[in-house]
Amino acid sequence: MKTASRLSKWFFYLLILPIVLGVSAWQGWAWWSWASAPSTPNPAEGAVNGGTAIPAVQAQAIQIRIAEGTTAQQIGEDLQAAGLIRSLDAWNLWTKLQSLQNRAGNFQAGTYEISPSESLPDIANKLWDGKVVERSFTIPEGWSIQQMATYFAGQGYFSADDFIAATQVIPRDRFPWLPENLTNLEGFLYPDTYSLAGQLTPQGAIDQMLDQFGQVALPLYQQAQGQTPYTLVQWVTLSSLVEKEAAVSQERPQIASVFAKRLRQEIPLASDPTVEYGLGIRQTKEQPLTLAQVNTPSPYNTYLNPGLPPTPIASPGRASLIVSLNPPDTEYLYFVARYDGTHVFSKTLAEHEAAQGKIRDGVEAQSETQRSPVTPVPSLSPAAPEAQPTTGAPN
């Protein structure tokens, strides 16, 4: 009986146990292979039906936001709820293995773009290595805060109201160079293309633009101190007017010089873009500014108020900032815009009015030729020569 018992044990250890262990290992591997596989097959690996491959549905990438301090367990639950992994147990096992292997690092916060066609290890490694989504946003030269707000909302980053509200908080604790008594950050949000990783917030966008202003624009002003007649906010304000008026880059120095001469002689700048900004409108060839709009009181109406408007009206680019530091003297006191974006510069009121009339006659002639009504450019000339407009046509 003892011999039979020993044979039975040897039979179990030499034959049955290996089979049991092998089956268990195979089942474990099969489970892991299933649990760690992509939740949606790769389209290139479609099912086969009767020898004909049936393409799988294209897996749509999903954005997942991981906040600071999120636990590995919570990340796994979020991934499973989003349909990106098949098994939370498999996720926890992968996480435990990293700990046992003393792997450096951890899951990193940020916004990730993950496809259901990615395997669990691929997803986990992406989050561990911090391979967040990298995107960009572009702010063109001459945009106002309102235009930026509309853009960010249209891109789905955040609401226009949230951005505008954030621009009314002056972060002088982080950017001490910002002028005192600013009511908003108009003009100081530097126009450029910015890369971003993860979630973009109103404050994050503002900080990037202010930081770029500090790196690109501020040194220009600091180097010119003692040579420029303007304070920092005056310089940015003048530059914003030049930016809005100068559709053709080569005309920036002349436009800046006309404005500077008018400021020295205390002649109203009479700049259409300031009226548009104050009224929250934008004139076009078909709907130029009317005399009533030009005569509407506003702190930004430079037809009615001498000097610069109270704040910048847009974000100027580097070229406008440079020419506005210390504009050269000019023989011109007026300019009027053609409809191709260029301007006619004049020394006297008579020359200016003649240029206005010529442009108006050209518009009327074109309208007659095309047999379509075009609103003529209004004469915005007040009686007093010192109040003559610099621009008599929309830009």
C-alpha positions as CSV (number, residue, x, y, z in Angstrom):
1,M,0.0,0.0,0.0
2,K,2.9,2.4,0.8
3,T,4.4,1.6,-2.6
4,A,1.1,2.4,-4.3
5,S,0.8,5.6,-2.3
6,R,4.3,6.7,-3.2
7,L,3.6,5.9,-6.9
8,S,0.4,8.0,-6.7
9,K,2.3,11.0,-5.3
10,W,5.1,10.7,-7.9
11,F,2.4,10.4,-10.6
12,F,0.8,13.6,-9.3
13,Y,4.1,15.5,-9.1
14,L,5.6,14.3,-12.3
15,L,2.5,14.4,-14.5
16,I,-0.7,15.9,-13.1
17,L,0.9,18.9,-11.3
18,P,2.8,20.1,-14.4
19,I,-0.4,19.8,-16.4
20,V,-2.4,21.7,-13.9
21,L,0.3,24.4,-13.6
22,G,0.6,24.5,-17.4
23,V,-3.1,24.9,-17.9
24,S,-3.3,27.6,-15.2
25,A,-0.4,29.5,-16.8
26,W,-2.0,29.2,-20.2
27,Q,-5.3,30.4,-18.8
28,G,-3.5,33.3,-17.0
29,W,-1.7,34.2,-20.2
30,A,-4.9,34.0,-22.2
31,W,-6.6,36.2,-19.8
32,W,-3.8,38.7,-19.8
33,S,-3.6,38.7,-23.6
34,W,-7.3,39.4,-23.7
35,A,-7.3,42.0,-20.8
36,S,-4.3,43.9,-22.1
37,A,-5.4,43.9,-25.7
38,P,-6.9,47.1,-27.3
39,S,-10.6,47.5,-26.5
40,T,-11.2,48.1,-30.2
41,P,-9.3,46.2,-32.8
42,N,-7.0,48.0,-35.2
43,P,-8.9,48.7,-38.4
44,A,-6.1,46.9,-40.3
45,E,-6.9,43.7,-38.3
46,G,-10.5,43.3,-39.3
47,A,-12.4,40.1,-38.8
48,V,-12.5,37.4,-41.4
49,N,-15.8,36.0,-42.7
50,G,-15.7,33.2,-45.3
51,G,-12.2,34.3,-46.3
52,T,-13.2,37.9,-46.8
53,A,-11.7,40.5,-44.4
54,I,-14.3,42.8,-42.8
55,P,-12.6,46.1,-41.8
56,A,-13.1,47.1,-38.2
57,V,-14.7,50.4,-37.4
58,Q,-12.1,53.2,-37.2
59,A,-11.2,53.7,-33.5
60,Q,-11.9,57.3,-32.5
61,A,-9.3,58.8,-30.3
62,I,-10.5,60.1,-26.9
63,Q,-9.1,62.9,-24.8
64,I,-8.5,62.0,-21.2
65,R,-7.7,64.7,-18.6
66,I,-5.7,63.5,-15.5
67,A,-5.6,66.0,-12.7
68,E,-2.8,66.5,-10.3
69,G,-2.9,64.0,-7.4
70,T,-5.2,61.4,-9.2
71,T,-4.5,57.9,-8.0
72,A,-3.6,55.0,-10.2
73,Q,-6.8,53.3,-9.2
74,Q,-8.9,56.3,-10.3
75,I,-7.0,56.6,-13.6
76,G,-7.8,53.0,-14.3
77,E,-11.5,53.5,-13.5
78,D,-11.7,56.5,-15.8
79,L,-10.0,54.6,-18.6
80,Q,-12.4,51.7,-18.2
81,A,-15.4,54.0,-18.1
82,A,-14.2,55.6,-21.3
83,G,-14.0,52.2,-23.0
84,L,-10.2,52.5,-23.4
85,I,-9.2,49.4,-21.4
86,R,-11.0,46.1,-20.9
87,S,-10.1,45.2,-17.3
88,L,-9.5,47.3,-14.2
89,D,-7.8,44.2,-12.6
90,A,-5.3,44.1,-15.5
91,W,-4.6,47.8,-15.0
92,N,-4.0,47.3,-11.3
93,L,-1.7,44.3,-12.0
94,W,0.3,46.4,-14.5
95,T,0.6,49.2,-11.9
96,K,1.7,46.7,-9.2
97,L,4.4,45.3,-11.5
98,Q,5.9,48.7,-12.0
99,S,6.1,49.1,-8.2
100,L,7.7,45.7,-7.8
101,Q,10.3,46.5,-10.5
102,N,11.1,49.9,-8.8
103,R,10.4,51.7,-12.0
104,A,11.2,55.4,-11.7
105,G,8.4,57.9,-12.1
106,N,4.7,57.7,-12.0
107,F,1.6,58.6,-13.9
108,Q,1.7,62.2,-14.9
109,A,-1.0,64.8,-15.0
110,G,-2.1,66.4,-18.2
111,T,-4.4,65.9,-21.2
112,Y,-3.8,62.8,-23.3
113,E,-5.2,61.6,-26.6
114,I,-5.8,57.9,-26.4
115,S,-7.2,55.5,-29.1
116,P,-9.2,52.4,-28.2
117,S,-6.9,50.6,-30.7
118,E,-4.0,51.1,-28.2
119,S,-3.2,48.2,-25.8
120,L,-3.2,48.6,-22.1
121,P,0.6,48.6,-21.8
122,D,0.8,51.3,-24.5
123,I,-1.7,53.5,-22.8
124,A,-0.1,53.0,-19.4
125,N,3.4,53.8,-20.7
126,K,2.0,56.9,-22.5
127,L,0.6,58.2,-19.2
128,W,3.7,57.1,-17.2
129,D,6.0,59.0,-19.6
130,G,3.8,62.1,-19.8
131,K,3.2,62.0,-23.5
132,V,0.5,64.7,-23.3
133,V,-1.4,66.2,-26.3
134,E,0.6,69.1,-27.8
135,R,-1.4,71.7,-29.6
136,S,-1.0,75.3,-30.5
137,F,-3.0,78.5,-30.8
138,T,-2.3,81.6,-32.9
139,I,-3.1,85.2,-32.1
140,P,-2.6,87.5,-35.2
141,E,-1.2,91.0,-34.9
142,G,-3.9,93.6,-34.4
143,W,-6.4,91.4,-32.6
144,S,-8.3,92.8,-29.6
145,I,-9.2,91.0,-26.5
146,Q,-12.7,90.5,-27.8
147,Q,-11.4,88.9,-31.0
148,M,-9.2,86.6,-28.9
149,A,-12.1,85.6,-26.7
150,T,-14.2,84.8,-29.8
151,Y,-11.4,82.7,-31.2
152,F,-10.8,80.7,-28.0
153,A,-14.5,80.0,-27.6
154,G,-14.7,78.9,-31.3
155,Q,-11.8,76.5,-30.8
156,G,-13.6,75.0,-27.7
157,Y,-10.8,75.9,-25.3
158,F,-13.1,78.0,-22.9
159,S,-15.9,80.5,-23.0
160,A,-15.4,84.1,-24.3
161,D,-16.8,85.5,-21.0
162,D,-14.2,83.5,-18.9
163,F,-11.3,84.9,-21.0
164,I,-12.5,88.5,-20.9
165,A,-13.0,88.3,-17.2
166,A,-9.5,86.9,-16.8
167,T,-8.0,89.8,-18.8
168,Q,-9.5,92.2,-16.3
169,V,-7.3,90.8,-13.5
170,I,-3.9,92.4,-13.7
171,P,-1.3,89.8,-12.6
172,R,1.3,92.4,-11.5
173,D,2.6,89.9,-8.9
174,R,4.0,87.7,-11.7
175,F,4.6,90.5,-14.2
176,P,5.7,93.5,-12.2
177,W,6.5,95.5,-15.3
178,L,2.8,95.9,-16.2
179,P,1.9,99.6,-15.9
180,E,-0.1,100.8,-12.9
181,N,-3.8,101.5,-13.1
182,L,-4.6,99.2,-16.0
183,T,-8.2,98.2,-16.2
184,N,-7.5,95.3,-18.5
185,L,-4.6,93.7,-20.5
186,E,-5.5,95.1,-23.9
187,G,-2.4,95.6,-26.0
188,F,-0.1,93.5,-23.7
189,L,-1.2,90.1,-24.9
190,Y,1.6,89.5,-27.4
191,P,0.4,88.2,-30.8
192,D,2.2,85.0,-31.8
193,T,1.8,81.2,-32.2
194,Y,2.0,79.3,-28.9
195,S,2.5,75.6,-28.3
196,L,0.7,74.1,-25.4
197,A,0.7,70.8,-23.6
198,G,-2.5,69.6,-21.9
199,Q,-5.5,71.7,-21.0
200,L,-5.5,75.4,-21.9
201,T,-7.1,77.7,-19.4
202,P,-7.8,81.5,-19.8
203,Q,-5.1,82.3,-17.2
204,G,-2.7,79.9,-18.9
205,A,-3.1,81.6,-22.3
206,I,-2.8,85.0,-20.7
207,D,0.4,84.1,-18.9
208,Q,2.0,82.7,-22.1
209,M,1.2,85.9,-24.0
210,L,2.3,88.2,-21.2
211,D,5.5,86.2,-20.9
212,Q,6.2,86.6,-24.6
213,F,5.6,90.4,-24.4
214,G,8.1,90.5,-21.5
215,Q,10.7,88.6,-23.6
216,V,10.1,90.3,-27.0
217,A,8.5,93.7,-26.6
218,L,9.6,94.9,-23.2
219,P,13.4,94.8,-24.0
220,L,12.7,97.1,-27.0
221,Y,11.2,99.7,-24.7
222,Q,13.8,99.3,-22.0
223,Q,16.6,99.8,-24.6
224,A,14.9,103.0,-25.9
225,Q,14.3,104.6,-22.5
226,G,15.7,108.2,-22.6
227,Q,15.0,108.3,-26.4
228,T,11.3,107.6,-26.6
229,P,8.9,110.3,-25.4
230,Y,6.3,107.8,-24.4
231,T,5.5,105.9,-21.2
232,L,5.1,102.1,-21.6
233,V,1.3,102.3,-21.9
234,Q,1.5,105.2,-24.3
235,W,3.9,103.4,-26.5
236,V,1.8,100.3,-26.6
237,T,-1.3,102.4,-27.3
238,L,0.3,104.3,-30.2
239,S,1.6,101.0,-31.6
240,S,-1.9,99.5,-31.5
241,L,-3.2,102.4,-33.6
242,V,-0.4,102.0,-36.1
243,E,-1.1,98.3,-36.2
244,K,-4.8,98.8,-37.0
245,E,-4.2,101.5,-39.6
246,A,-1.2,99.9,-41.4
247,A,-2.6,97.3,-43.8
248,V,0.6,97.7,-45.8
249,S,3.8,97.0,-43.8
250,Q,5.9,99.6,-45.7
251,E,3.6,102.4,-44.6
252,R,4.0,101.8,-40.8
253,P,6.8,104.4,-40.3
254,Q,4.8,107.1,-42.2
255,I,1.6,106.4,-40.2
256,A,3.5,106.4,-36.9
257,S,5.2,109.7,-37.9
258,V,1.8,111.4,-38.7
259,F,0.3,110.3,-35.4
260,A,3.5,111.5,-33.5
261,K,3.4,114.9,-35.2
262,R,-0.3,115.3,-34.4
263,L,0.4,114.4,-30.8
264,R,3.2,117.0,-30.6
265,Q,0.9,119.7,-32.1
266,E,-2.1,118.6,-29.9
267,I,-4.2,117.9,-33.0
268,P,-6.8,115.1,-32.6
269,L,-5.6,111.9,-34.1
270,A,-8.9,111.3,-35.8
271,S,-8.3,107.6,-36.3
272,D,-11.2,105.4,-37.5
273,P,-10.2,102.3,-35.6
274,T,-10.5,104.1,-32.3
275,V,-14.1,105.0,-33.1
276,E,-14.8,101.4,-34.1
277,Y,-13.2,100.1,-30.9
278,G,-15.2,102.5,-28.7
279,L,-18.5,101.6,-30.4
280,G,-17.7,97.8,-30.7
281,I,-18.2,97.9,-34.5
282,R,-16.2,97.2,-37.6
283,Q,-16.6,99.3,-40.7
284,T,-16.5,97.8,-44.2
285,K,-16.4,99.1,-47.7
286,E,-20.1,98.7,-47.9
287,Q,-20.8,100.2,-44.5
288,P,-18.2,102.8,-43.7
289,L,-18.4,104.9,-40.6
290,T,-21.2,107.5,-40.6
291,L,-20.9,111.1,-39.5
292,A,-23.2,110.2,-36.6
293,Q,-20.9,107.4,-35.4
294,V,-17.9,109.7,-35.7
295,N,-19.7,112.3,-33.6
296,T,-20.7,109.8,-30.9
297,P,-19.0,110.6,-27.7
298,S,-16.6,107.9,-26.3
299,P,-13.4,107.9,-24.4
300,Y,-11.9,106.2,-27.5
301,N,-13.2,108.7,-30.0
302,T,-10.0,110.4,-31.2
303,Y,-12.0,112.7,-33.5
304,L,-13.6,114.3,-30.4
305,N,-10.8,113.7,-27.8
306,P,-7.2,115.0,-28.2
307,G,-4.3,112.7,-27.5
308,L,-4.1,109.0,-27.3
309,P,-7.1,106.8,-26.3
310,P,-7.2,105.7,-22.7
311,T,-5.9,102.2,-23.5
312,P,-4.5,100.3,-26.4
313,I,-7.1,99.1,-28.9
314,A,-5.4,95.9,-30.0
315,S,-2.2,93.8,-29.7
316,P,0.5,95.3,-31.8
317,G,3.2,93.2,-33.5
318,R,6.9,93.8,-33.3
319,A,7.1,96.0,-36.4
320,S,4.5,98.4,-35.2
321,L,6.1,98.5,-31.7
322,I,9.5,99.3,-33.2
323,V,8.4,102.2,-35.5
324,S,6.3,103.7,-32.6
325,L,9.2,104.0,-30.2
326,N,10.5,107.2,-31.5
327,P,8.8,108.0,-34.9
328,P,10.8,110.3,-37.2
329,D,9.5,113.7,-38.0
330,T,7.4,114.0,-41.1
331,E,6.1,116.6,-43.5
332,Y,2.7,114.9,-43.6
333,L,-0.2,115.8,-41.3
334,Y,-3.0,113.7,-42.9
335,F,-3.6,110.4,-44.5
336,V,-6.6,108.8,-46.1
337,A,-7.0,105.1,-46.9
338,R,-7.7,103.7,-50.3
339,Y,-9.8,100.6,-50.6
340,D,-6.7,98.4,-51.4
341,G,-5.2,99.0,-48.0
342,T,-2.7,101.7,-49.0
343,H,-2.9,105.4,-48.0
344,V,-2.5,108.8,-49.6
345,F,-0.4,111.0,-47.4
346,S,-1.0,114.8,-47.5
347,K,0.8,117.9,-46.1
348,T,-2.1,120.3,-46.1
349,L,-5.8,120.2,-45.6
350,A,-6.4,121.1,-49.2
351,E,-4.3,118.2,-50.4
352,H,-6.1,115.9,-48.0
353,E,-9.6,116.9,-49.1
354,A,-8.6,116.5,-52.7
355,A,-7.3,113.0,-52.0
356,Q,-10.6,112.2,-50.3
357,G,-12.6,113.4,-53.2
358,K,-10.5,111.4,-55.7
359,I,-11.0,108.2,-53.8
360,R,-14.7,108.9,-53.4
361,D,-15.0,109.6,-57.1
362,G,-13.2,106.4,-57.9
363,V,-15.6,104.4,-55.7
364,E,-18.6,106.0,-57.4
365,A,-17.2,105.3,-60.8
366,Q,-16.6,101.7,-60.0
367,S,-20.1,101.5,-58.6
368,E,-21.6,102.9,-61.8
369,T,-19.5,100.5,-63.9
370,Q,-20.6,97.5,-61.9
371,R,-24.2,98.8,-61.7
372,S,-24.2,98.0,-58.0
373,P,-24.7,100.7,-55.3
374,V,-21.7,101.4,-53.2
375,T,-22.0,103.8,-50.3
376,P,-19.6,106.7,-50.9
377,V,-17.0,107.6,-48.3
378,P,-18.5,110.3,-46.1
379,S,-16.8,113.6,-45.6
380,L,-15.9,113.6,-42.0
381,S,-14.2,117.1,-42.1
382,P,-15.3,119.4,-39.3
383,A,-15.0,123.1,-39.7
384,A,-11.9,123.6,-37.7
385,P,-8.7,122.6,-39.6
386,E,-7.1,121.3,-36.4
387,A,-9.8,118.7,-36.2
388,Q,-9.4,117.3,-39.6
389,P,-9.4,113.5,-39.9
390,T,-6.3,111.5,-40.7
391,T,-8.4,108.8,-42.3
392,G,-11.4,109.5,-44.5
393,A,-12.0,105.9,-45.7
394,P,-12.3,102.6,-43.9
395,N,-9.2,100.4,-43.5
